[in-house]
Amino acid sequence: MTTSVRYDPLDAATLADPYRVYAELRSTTPISWHDQMECWVLTRYKDCQSVLLNPEVFATDWRRAGETVSEPWLSLQTLDPPEHAPLRSLFMNALRGRDLDAIGARGEALVDSLLDKLSERAEFDLIPEVVAPLALATISDLLGIQCPELSTFSSISDTIVRSMDAALEPDDEVRAELRKQGIEARAQLSSLVESWFEADPNPGMLADVTSKRDSVAVPDHFVRNTVRVVFQSGYSSIVSGAGNAMLALLQHPESVEKLRDPDLFATGFDELMRYDCSVQGTSRMATRSTTIGDTVIERGDVVLVLFGAANRDPAQFANPDELLLDRKPNQHMAFGRGPHTCVGNLFTQVTLQALIKSLLRRPNPLRLAAEPVRRRTATMRYLDTLPVTFTAENSTEQTAR
């Protein structure tokens, strides 16, 4: 059915607080048809999980439902079994070969160094001055490649993230321009990836994948496309995830002190991921006619699984709108679910924890210095700015717009 609740993912009020809209959808039409996006929108945890755990019916690879997908889009992120399994195994084995603790330690050292230089300033922006350099350095460290120049790559990444929401734009010209820019940005990133394959490999995930790809039946372009996706998604997930997590902590200053308890750190980190996840949703396409609850889903229908809504479902999480650092159990969907669970989720967690641990060691608590600003992106929930200070007291509650 078409929902009566207005759901515009790019609306300013929705960007500021999508969870209020998700709650309205879940209570009125938990499975609803969205005319502009031309898809079914799912907001209940149980429905989202059932789709993600059933790749036979709900395809990531839309070719299985009769759609045409161009070669540059075919990667670990968009393939289904049987092509998906050997590619995932190749990259997961390469990831397991990395010393993530050492990467995390180097990430902490980098954050310490950056904060040392910033600590005397009255105010600084945590996103471009700490989070983005950390994200780029650690994902480069993981792959074993020379770290690209930050301003150049961040521009490429930001363009790709904006293009992911092209279908949400009502204006045809704006939609077409965003798609064009996204294609160009991915081409730029693909050229960068090609240069890594042509260079002498350094120890890292890329070297492991390169040395072992001939031992598995995986087409070369799948491997190269997946390296591009791993690098881009690793960087963007860290930047968006760190911004959301830090804002949640800064808006709940009592939680910062609680996180200093080692016994609370692990559950607290999971709760930060649940509370305001970076990737808000993903799409699947039905390979045959089926049902979700009482709703008939036809072959070729697109289903939007809203991770953000599932993570605030009161049927799964008690008091879902509260930040509860000791929440157990906490089977959140911040990193997906099922065979397409984020391949780099352990790396992302190590990097984000490095940032938080470094900040917890500072003698003075970090505070909001001004109102943060959110980017106009919906698929990935991103902060554009996060002005902070180690010195100034905030007398009023700040919220992100």
Salt bridges, closest charged atoms under 4 A:
ASP8 OD2 - ARG6 NH2 3.67
ASP11 OD1 - ARG6 NH1 3.66
GLU24 OE2 - ARG20 NH1 3.02
ASP47 OD2 - ARG44 NE 2.72
ASP61 OD2 - ARG63 NH2 2.66
ASP80 OD2 - ARG64 NH1 2.73
ASP80 OD1 - HIS340 NE2 3.67
GLU83 OE1 - ARG63 NH2 3.03
GLU108 OE1 - ARG361 NH1 2.58
ASP112 OD2 - ARG361 NH2 2.83
ASP116 OD1 - ARG362 NH2 3.01
GLU129 OE1 - ARG121 NH1 2.90
ASP141 OD2 - ARG106 NE 2.71
ASP158 OD1 - ARG375 NH1 2.80
GLU169 OE2 - ARG376 NH1 2.48
ASP172 OD1 - ARG175 NH2 2.16
GLU184 OE2 - LYS180 NZ 2.87
GLU194 OE1 - ARG224 NH1 2.58
ASP208 OD2 - ARG98 NH2 2.82
ASP220 OD1 - ARG213 NH1 2.54
ASP220 OD2 - ARG224 NE 2.54
GLU257 OE1 - ARG260 NE 3.20
ASP270 OD1 - HIS332 NE2 3.41
GLU271 OE1 - ARG274 NE 2.84
GLU271 OE1 - ARG327 NE 2.92
ASP276 OD2 - ARG374 NH2 3.21
ASP276 OD1 - ARG381 NE 2.59
ASP313 OD1 - ARG26 NE 3.96
ASP321 OD1 - ARG312 NH1 2.79
GLU371 OE1 - ARG401 NH1 3.34
ASP384 OD1 - ARG375 NE 3.17
GLU393 OE2 - ARG367 NH2 3.04
